[in-house]
Amino acid sequence: MTFEEIKSLDEQYVMHSYSRFPVAVDRGKGAVLWDMDGREYIDFTSGIGVTSLGHGDEGWLKAVTGQAAKLGHISNLFYTEPYARAARALCQGAGMSNAMFANSGAEANEAMIKLARKWSFDKYGKGRGTVITLHNSFHGRTITTLAATGQDKFHDYFFPFTEGFRYADANDMDSLEAVAGHDVCAVMLELVQGEGGVLPLDQDFVRKTADLCAKRDWLLLIDEVQTGVGRTGTLFAFQQYGLAPDVVSFAKGIAGGLPFGGVMANERCRDVFAPGTHGTTFGGNPIAAAAACHVLERMDEAFLAQVREKGDYLRAQVEELSLPCLGATRGLGLMIGVEVKAGWTNRELAARLIENGLLVLTAGPGLRFLPPLTITREEMDRGLAILKETLR
């Protein structure tokens, strides 16, 4: 099909909940994509942090097709090998006790909120279900995870929203303590606020928040949907903050391109979900779980060290370009935010870059780079050349 034919079908048959850029992607290899007309693009998006091993990875493809030939789906009423192996790899790599699986980041965060509230109910009874999150956070697009999201622009249209959330300012302990109360059961943090602009939290604030949770007997919930599975240069970002969280959510890059997510719990929270208290038909799907197993097998220390090195290189090169419309960079590993200076908008700059062959994302008021973790130096340099030529 041509681009115009695809666009016509989209306009007639697809709900327009997304504002798409005028590119129909046909295929990819590594960090390079081609559209329907054969035009080439460098991918600094990895499907919003999903295709962690890049496009067309041979090991990932072998894991997926091999499992698809054996068993595509059976449900959680029966045991299968892939989800059990994935749970072991996650828990051993993250130092957690057990895991359960879902299909997306919003679903994973919804499960994490439910787990926290049930843990509190089991221990304290009713009236202690409030979860504190941060202003500028983003936790998903279900009714509950929208309510958990600390951005007013998401709190519209879909009334009534789920109750039981209060918001504090990032890196401000006075603000956090001001919204505390007898009804709180947990604090939920993104260690790098992704959709909010790629903003890492201060180490001291995170440490003091963990101490406050321990003092008040609140659960510490870490949303690693975007930061997890190698994206920040460690298997999970909380490992760079020296944390021992109670519950951690994950999704996006875990299965390298297939819908997969879930939560991990520590020892004191491992038995909160009993049979019948939570579930999802597709959670732990054998094909997605087999893909996750392969992704996790690749995440050894040498691989993660390369992610850190690539992130340092890409940030340094962007800043050395000294482009008039871009400012400082921030982030961890290959999760990079770039300031957009006054006089330009991130949407305008993203559109220009995509038109010239570099796929990028926006986040908050800035640009966001989430390239495949396997991106090569040569692919980064090609993307940087487009960045320089387009924006100078």
C-alpha positions as CSV (number, residue, x, y, z in Angstrom):
1,M,0.0,0.0,0.0
2,T,1.0,3.6,-0.5
3,F,1.2,6.2,2.3
4,E,-1.9,7.9,1.0
5,E,-3.8,4.6,1.0
6,I,-2.9,3.9,4.6
7,K,-3.7,7.5,5.6
8,S,-7.1,7.2,3.9
9,L,-7.9,4.0,5.8
10,D,-6.8,5.6,9.1
11,E,-9.0,8.6,8.5
12,Q,-12.0,6.5,7.7
13,Y,-11.7,3.6,10.2
14,V,-9.5,4.6,13.1
15,M,-10.4,6.7,16.1
16,H,-8.2,9.8,16.1
17,S,-6.9,9.6,19.6
18,Y,-3.3,10.2,18.3
19,S,-2.0,13.1,16.2
20,R,0.4,11.3,13.9
21,F,3.4,12.5,12.0
22,P,3.2,12.0,8.2
23,V,5.3,8.9,8.1
24,A,4.1,5.3,7.5
25,V,6.9,3.0,8.8
26,D,7.3,-0.2,6.8
27,R,10.3,-2.1,8.3
28,G,13.4,-1.6,10.4
29,K,16.8,-3.0,11.2
30,G,18.8,-2.0,14.3
31,A,18.1,1.7,14.8
32,V,17.2,2.4,11.1
33,L,13.7,2.4,9.7
34,W,12.3,2.7,6.2
35,D,8.9,4.1,5.2
36,M,6.5,2.7,2.5
37,D,8.5,4.6,-0.2
38,G,11.9,3.3,1.0
39,R,13.0,6.5,2.7
40,E,15.4,5.9,5.6
41,Y,15.1,7.2,9.1
42,I,17.3,7.0,12.2
43,D,15.2,6.0,15.2
44,F,15.7,7.9,18.4
45,T,12.3,6.7,19.8
46,S,12.3,2.9,19.9
47,G,8.5,3.0,19.8
48,I,8.5,5.2,23.0
49,G,11.1,3.1,24.7
50,V,9.7,-0.3,23.7
51,T,12.0,-1.9,21.0
52,S,14.9,-2.1,23.5
53,L,17.0,-4.4,21.2
54,G,16.2,-2.5,18.1
55,H,14.3,-3.6,15.0
56,G,14.7,-7.1,13.5
57,D,17.0,-8.4,16.2
58,E,17.8,-12.0,15.3
59,G,17.9,-13.4,18.8
60,W,14.6,-11.7,19.7
61,L,13.0,-13.0,16.5
62,K,14.2,-16.5,17.2
63,A,12.7,-16.5,20.7
64,V,9.4,-15.1,19.5
65,T,8.9,-17.4,16.5
66,G,10.2,-20.5,18.4
67,Q,7.6,-19.9,21.1
68,A,4.8,-19.0,18.6
69,A,5.4,-22.4,16.9
70,K,4.9,-24.2,20.3
71,L,2.2,-22.3,22.1
72,G,0.6,-18.9,21.5
73,H,-1.7,-18.6,24.5
74,I,-3.3,-20.8,27.2
75,S,-4.3,-18.4,30.1
76,N,-3.1,-18.2,33.7
77,L,-5.2,-21.2,34.7
78,F,-2.3,-23.4,33.7
79,Y,1.5,-23.3,34.1
80,T,3.8,-22.4,31.2
81,E,7.6,-22.2,31.2
82,P,8.2,-18.7,29.7
83,Y,6.5,-16.6,32.4
84,A,8.1,-18.6,35.2
85,R,11.6,-18.0,33.7
86,A,10.8,-14.3,33.1
87,A,9.8,-13.9,36.8
88,R,13.0,-15.6,38.0
89,A,15.2,-13.4,35.8
90,L,13.4,-10.2,37.0
91,C,13.4,-11.0,40.7
92,Q,17.0,-12.2,40.7
93,G,18.2,-9.2,38.7
94,A,16.2,-6.7,40.8
95,G,16.5,-8.3,44.2
96,M,12.7,-8.6,44.6
97,S,10.7,-11.5,45.9
98,N,8.0,-12.3,43.2
99,A,6.3,-10.9,40.2
100,M,3.0,-10.9,38.3
101,F,2.4,-10.0,34.7
102,A,0.1,-7.7,32.8
103,N,0.1,-6.2,29.3
104,S,1.0,-2.5,29.6
105,G,2.5,0.1,31.8
106,A,-0.9,1.5,32.8
107,E,-2.1,-1.9,33.7
108,A,1.0,-2.6,35.7
109,N,0.6,0.7,37.7
110,E,-3.0,-0.1,38.3
111,A,-2.0,-3.4,39.8
112,M,0.6,-1.7,41.9
113,I,-2.0,0.7,43.3
114,K,-4.4,-2.1,44.0
115,L,-1.6,-4.1,45.8
116,A,-0.8,-1.1,48.0
117,R,-4.4,-0.6,49.0
118,K,-5.0,-4.2,49.7
119,W,-1.8,-4.5,51.7
120,S,-3.0,-1.5,53.9
121,F,-6.5,-2.9,54.2
122,D,-5.2,-6.3,55.3
123,K,-3.1,-4.7,57.9
124,Y,-5.1,-1.6,59.0
125,G,-8.6,-2.0,57.7
126,K,-10.6,0.6,55.7
127,G,-9.7,4.3,55.6
128,R,-6.1,4.1,54.7
129,G,-6.0,3.9,50.9
130,T,-4.5,7.3,49.7
131,V,-1.5,7.2,47.5
132,I,0.8,10.2,47.2
133,T,2.3,10.9,43.8
134,L,4.3,13.9,42.5
135,H,3.2,16.9,40.4
136,N,4.4,16.5,36.8
137,S,4.2,12.7,37.1
138,F,2.6,10.4,34.5
139,H,1.4,6.9,35.4
140,G,-1.0,5.9,32.6
141,R,-4.3,6.4,30.9
142,T,-6.8,4.3,32.8
143,I,-9.2,6.2,35.0
144,T,-7.2,5.3,38.1
145,T,-3.7,5.9,36.6
146,L,-4.9,9.2,35.2
147,A,-6.0,10.2,38.7
148,A,-2.6,9.1,40.0
149,T,-0.9,11.3,37.4
150,G,0.1,14.7,38.9
151,Q,-0.8,16.9,35.9
152,D,-4.0,18.9,35.8
153,K,-4.3,18.6,32.0
154,F,-5.0,14.9,32.4
155,H,-7.8,15.5,34.9
156,D,-10.6,16.3,32.5
157,Y,-13.4,14.8,30.4
158,F,-13.6,11.4,32.1
159,F,-15.3,12.2,35.4
160,P,-15.7,10.9,38.0
161,F,-12.0,10.0,38.5
162,T,-10.9,7.5,41.1
163,E,-10.4,9.0,44.5
164,G,-7.5,8.6,46.9
165,F,-4.6,10.5,45.4
166,R,-2.7,13.6,46.6
167,Y,0.2,15.3,44.9
168,A,3.5,16.7,46.2
169,D,6.2,18.7,44.5
170,A,9.2,16.8,43.3
171,N,12.4,17.3,45.4
172,D,10.5,19.1,48.2
173,M,10.1,17.2,51.4
174,D,8.0,20.0,53.0
175,S,5.5,19.6,50.2
176,L,5.5,15.8,50.7
177,E,4.9,16.0,54.4
178,A,2.2,18.7,53.9
179,V,0.0,16.2,52.0
180,A,0.7,13.3,54.4
181,G,-2.0,12.1,56.7
182,H,-3.5,9.1,58.6
183,D,-5.2,7.9,55.4
184,V,-2.0,7.4,53.4
185,C,-0.8,3.9,52.5
186,A,1.9,4.6,49.9
187,V,4.1,7.0,47.9
188,M,4.5,6.3,44.2
189,L,7.5,7.8,42.3
190,E,8.9,7.9,38.8
191,L,12.7,8.2,39.5
192,V,12.9,10.0,36.2
193,Q,9.7,11.8,35.2
194,G,9.5,10.7,31.6
195,E,6.4,12.3,30.0
196,G,6.9,15.3,32.3
197,G,10.2,16.2,30.6
198,V,12.8,13.6,31.5
199,L,13.5,15.0,34.9
200,P,15.6,12.8,37.3
201,L,14.6,13.1,41.0
202,D,17.3,14.3,43.4
203,Q,19.0,11.4,45.3
204,D,18.6,13.1,48.6
205,F,14.8,13.6,48.1
206,V,14.4,10.0,47.2
207,R,16.4,8.8,50.2
208,K,14.4,11.0,52.6
209,T,11.1,9.8,51.0
210,A,12.1,6.2,51.5
211,D,12.9,7.0,55.2
212,L,9.5,8.7,55.6
213,C,7.8,5.7,54.2
214,A,9.6,3.4,56.6
215,K,8.7,5.7,59.5
216,R,5.0,6.0,58.6
217,D,4.7,2.3,57.5
218,W,3.8,3.4,54.0
219,L,4.7,1.3,50.9
220,L,7.3,2.8,48.6
221,L,6.1,2.2,45.0
222,I,8.5,2.8,42.1
223,D,7.0,3.2,38.6
224,E,9.7,1.8,36.3
225,V,7.5,1.5,33.2
226,Q,9.8,3.8,31.2
227,T,13.0,3.7,33.2
228,G,13.2,-0.1,33.7
229,V,14.9,-2.9,31.8
230,G,18.2,-1.3,31.1
231,R,16.9,2.1,29.8
232,T,18.8,4.1,32.4
233,G,22.0,2.0,32.4
234,T,21.1,-0.4,35.2
235,L,18.4,-3.1,35.0
236,F,16.2,-0.8,37.0
237,A,16.7,2.9,37.9
238,F,16.0,2.3,41.6
239,Q,19.3,0.4,41.7
240,Q,21.1,3.7,41.0
241,Y,19.3,5.3,43.9
242,G,20.2,2.7,46.5
243,L,16.6,1.9,47.2
244,A,14.8,-1.2,48.4
245,P,11.3,-0.6,47.2
246,D,8.2,-2.5,48.2
247,V,6.7,-2.8,44.8
248,V,8.1,-1.9,41.3
249,S,6.2,-1.7,38.0
250,F,7.7,-2.4,34.6
251,A,6.6,-2.6,30.9
252,K,7.7,-0.9,27.7
253,G,11.1,-2.4,26.8
254,I,10.7,-5.7,28.8
255,A,9.6,-7.7,25.7
256,G,11.4,-5.8,23.0
257,G,8.3,-4.8,21.1
258,L,5.4,-7.0,22.4
259,P,2.8,-6.0,24.9
260,F,4.1,-7.0,28.3
261,G,4.3,-5.5,31.8
262,G,3.8,-6.3,35.4
263,V,4.8,-5.7,39.0
264,M,7.5,-7.1,41.4
265,A,7.0,-7.2,45.1
266,N,9.4,-7.5,48.1
267,E,9.1,-10.2,50.7
268,R,6.5,-8.4,52.9
269,C,4.2,-7.8,49.9
270,R,4.7,-11.1,48.1
271,D,1.4,-12.6,49.4
272,V,-0.9,-9.6,49.1
273,F,-2.6,-10.8,45.9
274,A,-4.4,-14.1,46.7
275,P,-6.2,-16.1,44.0
276,G,-9.2,-14.1,42.7
277,T,-8.0,-10.7,44.0
278,H,-6.4,-9.6,40.7
279,G,-5.9,-11.0,37.2
280,T,-5.6,-10.4,33.5
281,T,-6.3,-12.9,30.7
282,F,-3.3,-12.1,28.6
283,G,-0.8,-11.5,31.4
284,G,2.2,-13.8,31.1
285,N,1.4,-14.7,27.5
286,P,3.9,-17.3,26.4
287,I,5.1,-15.5,23.3
288,A,5.6,-12.1,25.1
289,A,7.2,-13.9,28.1
290,A,9.6,-15.7,25.8
291,A,10.6,-12.4,24.3
292,A,11.1,-11.0,27.8
293,C,13.3,-13.9,28.7
294,H,15.5,-13.1,25.7
295,V,15.6,-9.4,26.5
296,L,16.6,-10.1,30.1
297,E,19.3,-12.6,29.1
298,R,21.0,-9.8,27.1
299,M,21.0,-7.4,30.1
300,D,24.3,-8.4,31.6
301,E,26.7,-5.8,33.1
302,A,28.7,-5.4,29.9
303,F,25.5,-4.6,28.0
304,L,24.4,-2.1,30.7
305,A,27.8,-0.5,30.8
306,Q,27.5,0.2,27.1
307,V,24.1,1.8,27.6
308,R,25.7,4.2,30.1
309,E,28.5,4.9,27.7
310,K,26.2,5.5,24.8
311,G,24.0,7.8,26.9
312,D,27.0,9.9,28.0
313,Y,28.3,10.1,24.4
314,L,24.9,11.2,22.9
315,R,24.3,13.8,25.6
316,A,27.8,15.2,25.2
317,Q,27.5,15.4,21.4
318,V,24.1,17.1,21.5
319,E,25.5,19.8,23.9
320,E,28.6,20.3,21.8
321,L,26.5,21.1,18.7
322,S,25.5,24.3,20.5
323,L,22.3,24.6,18.4
324,P,20.4,27.9,18.8
325,C,17.1,26.3,19.7
326,L,18.4,23.6,22.1
327,G,19.7,23.9,25.6
328,A,21.0,21.6,28.2
329,T,20.4,17.8,28.3
330,R,19.4,15.7,31.3
331,G,18.5,12.1,32.0
332,L,20.1,8.7,32.8
333,G,21.5,6.3,30.3
334,L,19.7,6.3,27.0
335,M,16.7,8.2,28.5
336,I,17.6,11.7,27.4
337,G,15.7,15.0,27.6
338,V,16.8,18.1,25.7
339,E,15.7,21.6,26.6
340,V,13.9,23.6,23.8
341,K,14.7,27.3,24.1
342,A,12.1,30.1,23.9
343,G,11.0,30.9,20.4
344,W,10.5,27.3,19.4
345,T,8.2,24.5,20.3
346,N,9.2,20.9,20.7
347,R,6.4,19.8,18.3
348,E,7.8,22.1,15.6
349,L,11.3,20.9,16.1
350,A,10.3,17.2,16.2
351,A,8.3,17.7,12.9
352,R,11.3,19.2,11.2
353,L,13.6,16.4,12.4
354,I,11.3,13.7,11.3
355,E,10.9,15.3,7.9
356,N,14.6,15.2,7.5
357,G,15.0,11.6,8.6
358,L,15.4,11.5,12.4
359,L,12.6,10.2,14.6
360,V,12.4,11.9,18.0
361,L,9.9,12.3,20.8
362,T,8.6,15.2,22.9
363,A,8.2,15.3,26.7
364,G,7.0,18.2,28.7
365,P,8.3,21.3,26.9
366,G,11.5,19.5,25.6
367,L,12.6,16.9,23.2
368,R,13.1,13.3,24.3
369,F,15.5,10.7,22.9
370,L,14.9,7.0,23.7
371,P,16.9,5.1,21.0
372,P,17.2,1.4,21.0
373,L,19.6,0.2,23.7
374,T,21.6,-1.6,20.9
375,I,22.1,1.6,18.8
376,T,25.6,1.8,17.4
377,R,28.0,4.7,17.4
378,E,27.6,5.0,13.6
379,E,23.8,5.2,13.9
380,M,24.0,7.8,16.7
381,D,26.4,9.9,14.5
382,R,24.0,9.7,11.6
383,G,21.2,10.9,13.8
384,L,23.4,13.7,15.2
385,A,24.3,14.8,11.7
386,I,20.6,15.2,10.9
387,L,20.0,17.1,14.1
388,K,22.8,19.5,13.3
389,E,21.9,20.0,9.7
390,T,18.2,20.5,10.4
391,L,18.4,22.8,13.5
392,R,21.5,24.9,13.0
